[in-house]
Amino acid sequence: MLIWSDTLFVVVTALALDALIGDPDWLWRRLPHPVALIGSFIGLLDHMFNLETWSAAQRKFAGASVVALLVAISALSGLLIDMALRQIAFGNLLVALVASTLIAQRSLYQHVARVRSAFTDGGLAEARRAVSMIVGRDPDQLDEPGVCRAAIESCAENFSDGVVAPVFWLALLGLPGLFAYKAINTADSMIGHRSARYLSFGWAAARLDDLVNLIPARLSGLLVAMVAPIAGGTIGTAFRVMWRDAAKHRSPNAGWPESATAGALGLALAGPRRYGDRIVGDPFLNAEARKDAVPADIGRSLDLLVAACLLEAAAYAALALVV
């Protein structure tokens, strides 16, 4: 219990530090960000072991081995850093500071807020450029409602992947769990694609990412639904839409926070989208609701994000008081 109490202190402190400091550009211009280091290592392993001359079975085995190695090294690194920091004064605070670099509350808010601001500063063209930084779809094909929906969907999905999930694994397994989760999530974003190059090699990364996000994604939807009144919605509607529509999403996890957000905002989200030359014909979430999202709706989604982050921090703080 004492060890978990220390871990929960780290969780709450890390959330507070990330909310206050975020990812300062001046620091990461001078030092490599931990995720950038993980990404460089994944890129190296991809170059070494994802060989086009190998069969699909060989590439699948190589991809699974690479993911296992990546998770093992990441978890061990987290363990060694945790052990080293706890040997010195204010060790828990230093562990929380390290953990905060892998939580994305503030940076997510800033990236999504830039899309909203871009409409005022430079119109649709500037908003398209801003949204291209956070989504993979072709921004030139998006009209104003499309840009707004893309920003809102990214806010919802990344609340799960960038905030709730890393914090969940930090609370459960400490710094090793957080490092391992970020390695898995980064691997999925880099090699977990259904392209010719990664269909086999990235299979393990994609499936493991689905697995480690199963619980956090549902917690994310729960948190969003609980704060729906902040954005003018109702808890009941957000829950109803989430329960009904989450499984309609092509991802087994992203549908939970996105459909909860759709219900909370009274918007239809997801639906058909273009990624490069490929059109994804997904159904809408909350299809009966308004589809013409406006920049003000991005602001409402940011209100949901802030409120959900505060509720998450309060939940962990309350848990820390009773263990």
N, C-alpha and C positions, 0 to 999 in steps of 0.2 A: 504493500500500500504506500509506503514511504517513497519508493522508487517511482511509482506512478504519479504520486503527488508532485514530485520534482518535475516529471515529464509534463504534467498539466500546467505547472508554472511556466515551463519553457514555451508551451503552446500559446498561452494567453499573452506572455511577454512578446513572443515572436509576432503575433497578430498585431499587437500595439505598435511594435517597432516598424513593421511593414506599413501600417497605416500612416505613421508619422513621417517615416523616412523614404520608404519605397526603394526604388533603384536609382540612386543619384548618378547622373551622367558623368560627373567629374570623377567618381570613383572607378566606374567601369570603363572609362576611357584610358585609365592607367593600369587596370588589372583585368585579367580575363574573368568574365562571369562564370560561375560554376556550370551553368547550363551550356555555355559556349565550349567549355572544356569537355563536357560530356558529348556534345555534338561533334567536336573534332575527333574524339576517340571513335565514335560511331562511324564517322566518315572514313576513318582509316580502316576499320574492320570491314566496312562495306567494300572498299577498294581491294582489300586483300582476299576476301573470302566469297564475294558475290561474283563469281566468274561465269561469263556467258558460255564458256565451253563445257560447263558442268550441266548435268541433267537437272530436271525440276526437283527430283527427290534429293539429289546431292545439295542443291541450293537450299532446299527446305531444312535439311539437317544442319547445314552450315549456319543458316539464319537462327535456328533454335540454339545452337551452340554459342553463337555470338551473344545472343540475349542472355543466356545463362551466365556467361563470363562477365558481361556488362553489369548484371544485377549483383553478382558476387563481389566484384571489385567496388562497386558503388556502396553497397552495404558495409563492406569492410572499411572503406574510407570513412564513412559516417561513424562507424564504431570507434576507429582510432582517433578521429578528431574529437568525438565526444569524450573519450577517456582522457585525452590530453588536456582538454579545456577544463574538465572537472577537477583536475589536480591543482589548479591555481585559484587565486581569490576571485570571487564573483564568477565562478565557472558556469553556473546555470545561466547567468545573464549573457555570457559570451556564446554559449550554445544557442540561446534564443536569437542572438544577433546573426549567427551563421544561418540558422533556420529561416530567419526572416528574408534572406536573399532568395529563397526558393518558394516564397509565397507571393502572389501577384495581385493583392487587393488594390493597392494604390496605382500600380502601372496599368492594370486593366481599366480602372476608372479613367485614367488620363487618356488612354488610347481611344476609348469609346467617346469620351467627352470631346476629343479633337474632331470627330466626325460631326457632332452637333455644332460645334463652333465653326466648322468649315463652311456650313451652309450660309452663315452670316458673313463670314470673312471673304469667301470667294465663290459662293454659289455651288451649283451642282458639280461643276468640274473639280473644284477644290475638295468637295465632299467625297467624290469618287476616289481621288488620290488618297485621302485620309482613310477611307474604308479599305482600300487595297492593302493597307499595312496590317490589317487584322483578319481578313478573310481570303480564301483561295479562289473565289469566283471572279469572273471577268468584270471589272468595275465599269468598263465602257458600255456594257450591255444593261446597266442598271439605271432606271429612272429614279426620281426622288423617293417614291415609296420603297423601291427596291433597295436603295442605299440605306434607308432608315431601317428596314427590316433586317438587312444584313448586319448592321451595327448592333441591333437589339439581340439578334440570334447569337452573335459572337459574344456579347456580354453574358448571356445566359449560359452558353456552353462553357466558356472560359471561367465563369464563376465556379463551376464544378471541377474542371481540370486544373485550374490555376490557384484555387483557394481551398475549396472544401476537401478535395481529394488529398493534396499534400498535407494538409493539417490533420486529416483523419489518420494517415499513416504515421505522421509524427507523433500523434497522441497514442497510437497503438504500439508502435515499435521504436519510438525515439528517432534520433538522427539517422541511424541506419535505415529505418523504414522510409523516412523522407527522401534520402539520397537514392534509394532503390526505386521509389516511385517516380522521381523525376527522371531517372535514367530510362525507365520503361516508357514513360510518356513522351520523352524526347525521341526515343527510338521509333515509337509509333508515328510521330509526326515526320520523321525523316525517311523511314523505310517501310512503314506499314501501309503502303499504297497498293491498289489493284492494277498497277501498271505491269508491262511485260517484264521489266527489270526486277520488280519487287514482289510480284504475286506469290512466288515461292519463298524467296529469301526473307521477305518481311512478314510472312504468315505468323510466325511465333510472336513477333513484336506486337502485331495487331491484336491477336487473340489474348495475349497476356495483358495488354492495356485494357481490353474490354473487361477482363476479369477483375483487375485491381480497381476499376472504376464502378463496379456494379453497386456497391453499397454507397459510396460517396455521391454518385449521380442521383440516387433516390433521396439521400439526405439533402442534396441541393434543391431538388424540387420541393421537398417539405419546407425548407427554410424560405424559399421564394413564396410559396403559397401562404405561409404564416404571416408574411409582411405585406400581402396584397393590398390592404387598405391604405398603405403609404402612397400607392400609385393610383388611388381611386377605385380599386377593384374590391372584391370580397374574397375572403378565405374560402368560402364554400365553392364559389365558381372556379377559383384557381385549382382547388383539389379535384373538382369534377372534371375539368378539362384535362388535367394531368393524368388522372386515372383512366380516362377514356382514350386519350390520344397519344400518350407516351410511346406506345408500341407501334404507332404508325411511322415513326421516324426510322430512317435507314440504319441509324446507330442504335445499339441496344441500350445505350446510356444517355446520349445527348437529348433524346426526346423528353426525359423527365424534367430537367430545368427549363427547356425551351417551351414545353407545353404548359408548365406552371406559369411561366412568364406570359405566354399568350393569353391564358385565362385571367391573370392578374391585370394585364393591360387592356383586355378587350380587343385584342388584335389577332388576325390570322397570320401565323408565322410558318416558316419552312416553305413547302410547296415546290414547284418546278424551279430549278436553278441551273445556270450555265457555269461549268468549270472548264475554261479553255474551249476546246472543240466539242466537249461532252456536255450533254444536257441531262440532268438528273430529274426525272419526273416524279418526285416525291409528292405525296398528298399534303394538303395544308393541315396544320395543327390549329384547332379552334376555327375550323373552316367557315362557320356561319358568321364569324365576327368581321369587323372592318379590315380590309386589306390595304387601304391607302394610308399607310403610316406616314407621319410627318415628323420633322425634327424635334418637336416638343415631346413626342413619344420616346425618343432617345433619352431625353432628360428624365422622363418617368422611369425608364428602365434603370437609369443610374440611381434614382431614388431607391428602387428595389434593391439594387446591388449594395448600397450603403447600409440599408436597413437589415438586409440578410446577413451581411458581414458582422454587424453589431449583435444580431441575435445569436450567431454562431459563437462569437467571443463570449457573450453572456452565458451561453450554455456550458462552454468549457470552464468558465470561471466558477459557475455554480457547482459543476462536477468536482472541481479542485477543492471546494470548501467542504465537501461531504466525504472525501476519501482519506 
